[in-house]
Amino acid sequence: MTISVAVSGASGYAGGEVLRILANHPEVEIGAITAHSQAGLRLGGIAAHLHSLADRVLVETTVENLAGHDVVFLALPHGASAAVAAALPESTLVIDAGADHRLESASAWEKFYGSPHAGSWPYGLPELPGAREKLAGAKRVAVPGCYPTGGQLALAPGYHAGLLEPQDVVIVSASGTSGAGKSAKTHLLGSETMGSMSTYGVGGIHRHIPEMEQGLSKLAGEDVTVSFTPTLAPMPRGILTTATARVKPGVRAAQLREAWASAYANEPFVHLLPEGQWPTTGAVQASNHVHMQLAFDEHAGRVIVTAALDNLTKGTAGAAVQSMNIALGLPETTGLLMQGVAP
């Protein structure tokens, strides 16, 4: 079957990554490609790497231009997706790469985003227990944030198996600069980022915290509290997450290893590496894969999990296409079997 797809926000990094993947998807025909300030421009002048789509002209992001497609990807700024999605037909599969429909708690949304809550949609992280069942046949999908993808996948097996304590969870992530979007910002200039790392969103204020707590709390069956610190790394793309949590009394290293190995044994995109091998962002660059490793710090009584993923692929666009495949009943890996890029 041929699936007609429209992509909004195509001039940004996330929208461009959606197009890169869809251009190689055997079941997809790319329809409207939309933008806001750059509407009317030739795509090849903005995203020269998208060779097969270079002569396409960006059109305005309007409901009229997006409607009439089987699938619409919304790669819009946070807070901008809800109104567009609400105006699209219920029969259209709408996949929101923004944050508008990720959180179930209206109070958490209003606290961290400062606008009215638009409601929640099925969550596009298929590797979480029970997620695929909710995505199958769905007409609305909320794509996870890039940091919550790594943080939740890193700790999900331990909480699902009842091995971890709900309090004192600490997650630190280093992200490439593309995670901040394509808008010009002084602190993202090459001269500011090359050879330098920095922190931001420190002290429990980052918007992805309630998303991580929401997912992990569901798995734990009780409220999980997360202390999250993001850092900016001198690389264009990729996330390296280190997540730690206290283990429950009596839990041993072998139990932890078995829980993670069992959880991801049959996953096409999440890989627990052989013992002694630790993840690197370079190994998963431009792919939909996640590499993971864990260790048990007996002295501190904590499990330490490191996960590497590409923030634009598995962290955004790859998850969006993966969720589309599941929602439409296609093989989950369709169009997503690309390997990493090295060096």
N, C-alpha and C positions, 0 to 999 in steps of 0.2 A: 504494500500500500504506500501511497505517497502522502506525506503529512505536510500541509502548508503551515509555515512558521513565520511569525513576525518578531523582530527583535527591537526593543526600544532602548534608548541610551547607548546606541551602537558606537558613538564616538568616544566613550569612556573605556577604561581598561576591562571592566567586567563584561560590558556589552560586546566589545571586540573579541574577548575570549570565548563568549558564547558563539559568535559567528565563526571563529576559527574551528571550533569543534563541529558545529553544524555543517560546515562546508565539506566535511568528510563523512557525514552521516548518510548511509545509503538509503534511508527511508524518507529523507527530508527534502522539501523544496523551499528555499528561502524566499519569502515574500517581502513585505515592507520592512525597510531598515530605517529606523527613525532616530532623531536627535532633537535637541532644543536649539541652543545657540549656534550650532554648526549645521543646521538644516540647510539644504541647498548646495552643500559642498559634495565633492566627489570623495567616496570612501577611500580610494587609493591615496589621496593626498593626506589623509589623517592616519590611516592604518595600512601602510605600504606592504606589510607582510601578508595581507589578505588578498593574494594575487587573483584568485578566481572571482572575487567580488569587487575588484579595484574600480571598475567603471560604473558601479552602482552609485546613485545619488541619494543622499540622506534626505528624508522627508520629515515634516513636522511630527512630533509625538502627539497625535490626536486620537481620540477614540475611533473616528472615522477611518483613519489609516491603519489602525491595529485590528479593527473588527473584520470579520470575514475570513479569518485564518483559523486553522484547527488548534494551533498553539500560539500563545503570546508570551514572550519572555519580557519581564519588566526589570531592566537594569537601571533604575532611577534612584535619585537621592532619597534617603530615609524621609518618610513623611509624604512622599509624592506618589507612591504606588496605589494607595488605598482608593483615592478618588477615581483614578483611571480604571482600576480593576472592577470597582462597583458598577461602572458604566458598560462593561463588556458583557456579552451574552453569557448566561449560565452554562451554555453548551460548550463554550470555549475553555480549553485547558489553559489556565493562567498560572505562570510560574514566576513568583516574585523573588528576585535576588536581593531586594532591600529588606529592611528590618520590620516593615509595617505589620506583618502578620505572624511573626515568630513567637511573641510572648502571649501566654494565656492570661496573665494577670494585668488587668487594666491599671492598677495602682503602680505596678513596676514599670509599665510602659510610660505612664505620665511622669513618674519620677525621673527616669533616665532620658526620655525623649521630649518631654514637655509639650505634648499635643494630645488630642483625644485618641483613645484606643480604637483601632479599627477591627478588633477581633482577631482570632487565631485560625490558622489553616493547618492541614496535615504537614508535618515537619519533614523536610527533605534530606534526612540523614538515614538512609536505608539500613545501615549497619547497626543501628540501635534496636534492641529487642522490641518487636511488635510494630516497627515503623513501616515495613513493607506492606503489611496488611492494610494499613491506613492509606498508603499511597496508591495501592491498586485501584484503578477506576476513578481516582480523585479528579476533580475539575479545578481545584485550587491547591497550590503547593507553596509553602514558605521555605525558601532555601536558607540553610543555616548561615550564621556568620562564620568567617574564616577562623577566628580564634576559637569559638565554641566547637567547631568541627574537631580540631586537634585536642582540645581539653576534654571534651566528652568521650571521644573514642579512646583516649588514653586511660581513663578511669572507669569507663562503663563496665568492663568485665568484672572488676572487683566489687562494684556496688550491686550488680545483678546477681553475683554469687554470694552476697552477704558477708564479704570478707573485710570491708573497710568501715571505719568510723565516719559519721556524718559531719563532724566538726573538724576544724583545723586543716582544711584542704588548701594547698598553696599551689598556684599555677603561674608559671612565668613563661612568656613566649617572646621570641625574637622574630620580627616580621620584616620582609622586604618593603621597600618604599612604595611599591605599587598598591599596597594595602590602604594607603591614604588617598587613593584616587588620582585623577589626572590633572586636577586644578593646580595652577601654579601657587606654590607656597614657599616662603623663604627658607624654612627649616628643611625642605626637601631638595634644595639645590645641591648639585653634585659637590660643590665646594664645602657644603655643610655636612654631607653624609659620608663622603669617601674617607675611609680610615677612621671613622668615628661611630660609636654607638651611643644611644640616648634612651632614656625612659620617658614615658608620658602616661597620662590617665592613671596616675598613682593614687592610692589611698581609697580604693573601693568606689571610684567614680566612673570607670569605663563601662560603656553601654552594653558590653557583651557579658557582664557578670550575671545579670538575672537570667540570661539565656542558658548559661552553663549550669546555674543552680537549678533551674527548672528541669533540665534533662536529667541531671544526676539525682535529684530528689525523687523523681518518678521511679528511677531504677532502685534506689535505696528504700523506698517506701516511707521515708521520713525526710525532714528538711536537711539539706546539705548546704553548708556555708563555705563559700569560696573566697579566698583572697587572691586576686588576679593582678599581675603587673605585666603590662606590655612593654616591649623595648623595640626600638627601630634599629635594624641592622643595615650595614652598607652593602646591600644587594638589591636588585630590582624586584625579585619575587622569591617566595618561599616562606615557610614558617617552621621554626624549631621550637616545640613546646616541651617543657619539663613540668610534669604534674606530680605532686606528692600528696599522700594521705596516710594517716595513721591506720595501722591494721588492727583488727580486733584481737583480743587476748587469745593466745594459742595458735594463731595462724602461722604457718610455716612457709618457707620459700617455695617448696614444691607445690603447695596448694595454689599459690599466686601464679606460678608459671602455668599450671594446668588450666586455671580459669581463663587466662588470656589466650592460651593456645587453643582451647576449646571454642572460645567465643569467635575467633577469627580464622579457624581452620578452613572453612569453606567460603570465605569471603574473597571475591575476585580482586578487590582493590585495597584491602587492609592486610598487612603482612607483619606478623611477629617474626623478627629476624632471629637467626640462630644465636644461641648464647655466646656472648663475647663480641658480637657485631653491633655497633651502635648506629642509629640513623644519621643521615646527612641530607640537607636540603637539596644538594646537587643531584642526588640519586633519583629524586622524584620530580625534578623540574619539568614543567610542561606536560605532566602526566596526571592521571586521576588516582594515582596510588598513594598510600600512606605507609610509611615504614615505622616500625615501633620496636622498642626494647624496654625491658624492666629489670630492676634489681631490688632486692630486699635489704634495707639498711637495718640490721637487727639492733644495733646500738641505739638508734633513734626510734625504732619500732615503726618505720615508715616504708611504704612501697614507693619507688621512684620510677616513673615512666616517662620516656622520651619519645616523642612522635614528630616525624617530619612530613610535611605536605606542601604542595604548591598552593599558595593562597588564592590564585586566580583560577586554578583548575579544580582540584578536589575541594578547595575552600570556597568556590563560588560556581563557576560555569560548568565544571564537570559534574558537580552535585546536581545542578539544575537539569542537565541533559540526562543524567542517570535517573533522576526522579521522573522526568518525562517518559523515559522508556518504560518504567514500571507502571506509571499511570495509564499508559496506552497499551499495555500488555505485550510490549516488545521485549526481546532478550535484554537484560539489564545492561550488558556491556556494549551494546550496539553503538558504534561510533566512538568508543572510549578505550579501545585497546592499545592506544599508543604507549610506547615505552618512554622512559625518562630520557633526558638529553644530557650527554656528558662529552667533553668537560664543560 
